[in-house]
Every structure is written in structure tokens, then in C-alpha cells.
Amino acid sequence: AELIVAMRGGSDERTAADHALAARDGADKTMAVEIQEVLDLRGSDTACLLALGAEWCGPCKVLKPLLRKAAEASQGTLILKEIDVDKERPIAEALEATQLPCVYSVRDGKLRDVIVGLPRSHQDLAAFVMRAMDGEGGASTVPGSRTVNLARVAGSAALGAGGREALAAKCR
């Protein structure tokens, strides 16, 4: 994890949007709202990892602490969102997650890369995290339809039933 920050020069060059997102208290937000905020970070230096897992998943328990360390070492340039597929089924379905763990990188409002299962080595994980922070896609290109599906699910859930009704009434 420290290697990642060292490779980035250890700098804390964040935009105002990055600071605003980091300053928000996520305790009262739903995962859908948090994902919508991540998708709205366009033109930002902040990247996000969406880590799909479950409490019963052994490999997920191995990978999560490594991802947390990478996010902590990034000094705010990498955000980690841990998604329990049993509690957030619509999000898991939008991402077409069929195996766990499954980690997507998000940059500039788009899903850029994905790893499924445990990476073979720490170097493979570090390379994935570096690609996420640099905004690059990897060998596992993510279909654009998954970004659209995720935005649709997150936006709908973030809007809430009352908001959807009000929007539908305005569109009539």
C-alpha cells in the first residue's frame, strides 16, 4: 500500500470536489447515494474501488483489508466502497456480479476495470490499484452497459419513492 503512494509521489493534490466528498459524513447515506456521488465525480483526481463481497465469503475477508490499506495510503485519492451483495442486491445485479470478491474501479463517472476473485499476487493487486488511480482501463474492460445499469439503479434508489413520483408528475 505504501508502494502505491510512493509511486504517486506521496502528494495530496486533490480538487475541491475531492475534499468535499471526503468531508461528508457517510453515516446517514445509503450505499446507492454514495455510489451516485462517486459516479458524479467527473474531472476529479479521485478514483473509487467498488468492492463487492459478502460476510460469508472467505476470499472477500482476505482482500478487504488489503484494499482498505491501499485506500488509507492514498491520502484521499482513492475511495473504497465495500458493498455487501446480500444487502445491496440491486447494485450487485446491475454490476452483473456472479463471483466474489469482485472489485470495480471507477474514474470520471465510468467503470474502468474489474478484478474477479483474489489477485494472484500483491503485485497484481498493486497494478490494479495503480490503474484505478491513473484512470486507465485494464485487461478486463468493463462494458459501458454496466456503468449505465449502475447509474440507473443508484440514481433511482438515491431519488427515493417520493422523488420518483414527483419527477414522474413533472414529466406528465
Disulfide bonds with the S-S distance in Angstrom:
Cys57-Cys60 2.37
